[in-house]
């Protein structure tokens, strides 16, 4: 082989070896570099890079606070006056009550007996350490059996038995309490007003004139309109499955004056010391029982012959059963006066319009 042919073969072998390397360089991604001669730059094709972003942490759901034992199994308040609770939950209730009084002599115009059926809507709003309460007796049906009117004269037959439908006395109040020893001892104060909003009245015929010339005159008699002012000290707590409540305060019956046959009747102010002691026991989560003892003792004298009200003492006991169905609660309450222990129990029941004895069914719902 001549030297010329050898040179030609070597040239072809070198060219074949460089071709794959050139193709690989053309296919490789280029990296953006500063331009060389002519200021040109080359750049490699780019692809979007997506980074995984962690989801923000969801805060844990806040469960509504559970009601304490004291808020759940409290002794049920009953009209006559009502117990103030140391730890009242936010609640609504509807109740119906039947009351009876065998002696109306505390009223200045009529004597006899009476019964009353009452329906009321009430509730409480809890706000921090305070509770605001209200009750509206939207209808009451009162039946009177009169034995004497205006100074002892017997009523005419049409006046002896009467039934009236009326609106009752509205109650509004507030309490403030605080924990002294966890739930074992809670203390505070309360103030309640019982507003004279009732519309209860009856018409009787009385004899007026001179001997031999008497005439029967109709006379409309409205039950006395007392504004009740009721401050109290509140103690209570929960010990195991027991709860207890103590109230010590005043019940002030203050005017306003009334009208009988166009004449103003001055209503005296009457002040009572009002005391309540109640104990409740819940052996099961859905069932509880309680008993309350209430006493009211008159601490002033009226010295008014039109209102023979003096040295009134009242004692009553209220056993009750409570049934819990989730957020709902049913109370069965009996308020039983004890005239044998306190001679003024009947009179106080008339002045407070709760009778000597009463029986109440209450259905309520509690809110967290």
C-alpha positions in Angstrom: 0.0 0.0 0.0 1.3 3.3 -1.0 1.8 6.1 1.5 -1.0 8.1 -0.1 -3.6 5.3 0.4 -2.5 4.9 4.0 -3.1 8.6 4.7 -6.5 8.4 3.1 -7.7 5.5 5.3 -6.5 7.2 8.5 -8.4 10.3 7.5 -11.7 8.4 7.0 -11.2 6.5 10.4 -10.7 9.8 12.3 -13.8 11.4 10.6 -16.0 8.4 11.5 -14.8 8.5 15.1 -15.7 12.3 15.5 -19.2 12.0 14.0 -21.0 10.3 17.0 -19.3 12.8 19.4 -20.6 15.7 17.4 -24.1 14.3 17.3 -24.1 13.8 21.1 -22.9 17.4 21.6 -25.8 18.7 19.4 -28.4 16.7 21.4 -27.1 17.6 24.9 -29.0 20.5 26.7 -27.1 23.7 26.5 -26.4 25.9 29.5 -27.0 29.6 29.3 -23.5 31.2 29.0 -22.3 34.6 28.3 -21.9 35.2 24.6 -18.6 34.7 23.1 -17.8 36.3 19.8 -20.7 38.1 18.4 -22.4 38.4 21.9 -24.6 35.3 21.2 -25.8 33.2 24.1 -27.1 29.7 24.3 -29.7 28.4 26.8 -30.9 25.0 27.7 -34.6 24.3 27.6 -36.2 24.7 31.0 -39.0 22.8 32.7 -41.3 24.1 35.5 -40.5 22.6 38.9 -43.4 22.2 41.3 -42.5 21.9 45.0 -44.9 20.3 47.4 -46.3 22.9 49.8 -47.5 21.4 53.2 -51.2 22.0 54.0 -51.7 24.5 56.9 -52.5 22.7 60.2 -56.2 22.8 61.0 -56.8 23.9 64.6 -58.6 21.3 66.7 -62.3 21.9 67.0 -63.3 23.6 70.3 -66.0 21.5 72.0 -68.6 23.5 74.0 -67.8 23.4 77.7 -69.6 20.7 79.7 -72.0 21.8 82.4 -70.8 21.3 85.9 -72.7 19.0 88.3 -73.9 22.1 90.2 -75.3 23.6 86.9 -77.1 20.3 86.0 -78.6 18.9 89.2 -79.7 22.0 91.0 -82.8 21.9 93.2 -85.7 23.3 91.0 -86.9 26.8 92.1 -90.6 27.0 92.8 -92.8 30.1 93.1 -93.3 31.2 96.7 -90.7 33.0 96.5 -88.4 31.2 94.1 -84.9 30.0 95.0 -81.9 31.8 93.5 -79.3 29.4 92.1 -75.5 29.7 92.7 -74.7 28.5 89.2 -77.6 28.9 86.8 -77.1 27.7 83.2 -78.6 29.4 80.2 -82.1 27.8 80.0 -85.7 28.2 78.8 -88.7 26.6 80.4 -92.5 26.3 80.3 -94.4 25.4 83.4 -97.9 24.9 84.6 -99.0 25.1 88.2 -102.1 24.5 90.3 -102.3 26.3 93.6 -105.0 26.4 96.3 -105.6 28.6 99.4 -108.2 27.8 102.1 -108.1 31.2 103.7 -108.4 34.6 102.0 -108.7 36.7 105.2 -105.4 38.5 104.4 -107.4 40.4 101.8 -109.2 43.5 103.1 -112.5 43.0 101.2 -113.3 39.3 100.8 -113.1 36.1 102.8 -113.3 32.5 101.6 -111.0 30.2 99.5 -109.5 30.2 96.0 -107.7 28.1 93.5 -105.5 29.2 90.6 -104.1 27.5 87.5 -101.1 29.3 86.0 -99.0 28.9 82.9 -95.6 30.7 82.6 -92.7 31.0 80.3 -89.3 31.8 81.8 -85.6 31.5 81.4 -82.1 32.5 82.4 -79.1 33.9 80.4 -75.7 33.1 81.8 -73.0 35.7 81.1 -69.6 35.2 82.8 -70.3 35.2 86.5 -73.8 36.7 86.2 -77.2 35.3 85.3 -80.2 37.3 84.2 -83.6 35.8 84.8 -87.2 36.5 83.8 -90.5 34.8 84.1 -93.8 35.8 82.5 -97.1 34.2 83.7 -99.0 34.7 80.5 -102.3 33.3 81.7 -103.8 32.4 85.0 -107.3 31.1 85.8 -108.4 32.1 89.3 -111.6 30.7 91.0 -112.8 32.3 94.2 -115.4 30.9 96.6 -116.5 33.9 98.7 -118.1 33.5 102.1 -118.2 37.2 103.2 -117.6 40.6 101.6 -117.0 44.1 103.0 -117.2 43.8 106.8 -118.6 40.3 107.0 -121.9 40.5 105.0 -122.6 37.4 103.0 -122.3 37.7 99.2 -125.3 37.5 96.9 -125.5 34.0 95.3 -124.2 35.2 91.9 -121.1 36.6 93.6 -120.2 33.6 95.8 -118.4 31.6 93.1 -116.5 33.4 90.3 -113.8 32.6 87.8 -111.5 35.1 86.2 -108.8 34.8 83.5 -105.9 37.2 83.8 -102.3 38.0 83.2 -99.9 37.4 86.1 -97.0 39.3 87.8 -93.8 39.4 85.8 -90.5 38.6 87.5 -87.1 39.9 86.5 -83.8 39.5 88.3 -80.0 39.1 88.2 -77.5 37.1 90.3 -73.7 37.4 90.6 -71.7 34.5 92.1 -68.1 33.3 92.2 -66.3 30.1 93.2 -64.7 30.2 96.6 -63.7 26.5 96.8 -64.1 25.1 93.3 -67.6 23.8 92.9 -67.8 22.9 96.6 -68.6 26.4 97.7 -70.1 29.1 95.5 -71.3 32.4 96.9 -72.8 35.7 95.6 -75.8 38.0 95.6 -79.1 38.3 93.9 -81.7 41.0 93.3 -85.2 40.3 91.9 -88.3 42.3 91.2 -91.8 40.9 91.1 -93.7 43.6 89.1 -97.4 44.3 89.8 -98.6 43.5 86.3 -101.5 41.1 87.1 -105.0 41.9 85.9 -106.9 39.8 88.4 -110.2 41.4 89.6 -113.7 40.4 90.5 -117.0 42.3 91.0 -119.1 42.0 94.2 -122.3 43.6 95.2 -122.3 45.2 98.6 -125.2 46.8 100.5 -125.0 50.5 101.0 -127.4 53.0 102.5 -129.3 53.5 105.7 -131.4 51.0 107.7 -134.6 50.2 105.7 -133.1 51.8 102.6 -130.2 49.6 101.5 -129.3 49.3 97.9 -127.0 46.7 96.2 -123.9 48.4 94.7 -121.5 46.6 92.4 -117.9 46.9 93.5 -114.9 45.9 91.4 -112.1 44.5 93.6 -108.6 44.0 92.2 -106.2 41.9 94.1 -103.5 44.1 95.8 -100.8 45.3 93.5 -97.5 44.8 95.4 -94.1 45.6 94.0 -91.8 42.9 95.4 -88.2 43.8 96.0 -86.1 40.8 96.8 -82.4 41.1 97.6 -80.6 37.9 98.8 -77.3 36.3 99.7 -76.6 33.1 97.8 -74.6 30.1 99.0 -74.3 26.7 97.3 -72.1 24.0 96.0 -71.7 20.4 94.9 -70.3 17.6 97.1 -70.1 14.3 95.3 -73.5 13.7 93.8 -75.2 16.1 96.2 -75.9 19.8 95.6 -77.0 22.3 98.2 -78.4 25.9 98.0 -79.0 28.5 100.7 -80.7 31.9 100.3 -81.0 34.5 103.0 -82.6 37.8 102.2 -85.6 40.1 102.3 -89.0 40.2 100.6 -90.3 43.8 100.6 -93.9 44.3 99.5 -94.2 47.9 98.6 -97.3 49.7 97.1 -98.4 51.1 94.8 -101.7 52.3 96.3 -105.0 51.0 94.8 -108.5 52.1 94.1 -111.8 50.7 95.4 -115.0 52.2 94.2 -113.1 55.4 93.2 -111.4 55.8 96.6 -107.7 55.5 97.1 -106.6 52.7 99.3 -103.2 53.2 100.9 -101.2 49.9 100.7 -98.8 49.5 103.6 -95.2 48.4 103.1 -94.6 44.9 104.5 -91.1 43.4 105.0 -90.4 39.7 105.4 -87.1 37.9 106.2 -87.0 35.2 103.5 -84.9 32.0 104.0 -84.4 28.9 101.8 -82.4 25.7 102.3 -82.4 23.1 99.6 -80.7 19.8 99.0 -80.6 17.7 95.9 -79.3 14.2 95.2 -78.7 12.6 91.8 -78.1 8.8 92.1 -78.3 8.4 88.3 -77.3 10.6 85.4 -80.9 10.9 84.3 -82.7 11.1 87.7 -82.5 13.3 90.7 -84.6 14.3 93.8 -84.6 17.3 96.0 -86.3 18.9 99.0 -86.5 22.6 99.9 -87.6 24.3 103.1 -88.8 27.9 102.9 -89.6 30.3 105.7 -90.8 33.9 105.7 -91.1 36.0 108.9 -92.7 39.4 109.0 -90.2 41.9 110.6 -92.4 45.0 110.6 -95.9 45.9 111.7 -98.3 47.8 109.4 -100.5 49.3 112.2 -103.3 49.7 109.7 -106.8 48.5 110.6 -107.6 48.2 106.9 -104.8 45.6 106.6 -104.9 43.3 109.6 -101.4 41.9 108.8 -99.1 41.4 111.7 -96.6 38.8 112.9 -97.0 36.6 109.8 -94.8 33.5 109.8 -94.9 31.1 106.9 -93.3 27.7 106.5 -93.4 25.4 103.5 -91.6 22.3 102.2 -91.1 21.5 98.5 -90.1 17.9 97.5 -89.3 17.5 93.8 -88.2 15.0 91.2 -86.0 15.9 88.2 -85.6 13.8 85.0 -82.8 14.6 82.5 -83.1 13.7 78.8 -80.1 15.1 77.1 -80.4 18.9 77.1 -84.0 18.7 78.3 -85.1 18.5 81.9 -88.5 17.8 83.4 -89.3 18.8 87.0 -92.2 17.7 89.2 -92.5 20.0 92.3 -94.9 20.0 95.2 -95.0 23.1 97.5 -96.8 22.2 100.7 -97.5 24.8 103.3 -97.4 23.9 107.0 -99.9 26.1 108.9 -99.6 24.0 112.0 -96.0 25.2 112.4 -96.6 28.8 111.3 -100.0 30.4 111.7 -99.5 32.9 108.8 -98.7 30.4 106.1 -102.1 30.9 104.5 -101.9 34.7 104.7 -98.4 34.8 103.1 -99.6 32.5 100.3 -102.4 35.0 99.6 -100.1 38.0 99.7 -97.6 36.4 97.3 -100.4 34.9 95.1 -99.0 31.4 95.4 -101.6 29.8 97.7 -100.9 27.5 100.6 -100.1 24.5 98.5 -99.1 24.2 94.8 -98.1 21.6 92.3 -95.9 22.4 89.3 -94.9 20.6 86.1 -91.9 22.3 84.3 -90.3 21.3 81.0 -87.1 23.1 80.1 -84.1 23.1 77.8 -80.6 24.0 78.8 -78.0 25.6 76.5 -74.2 25.4 76.8 
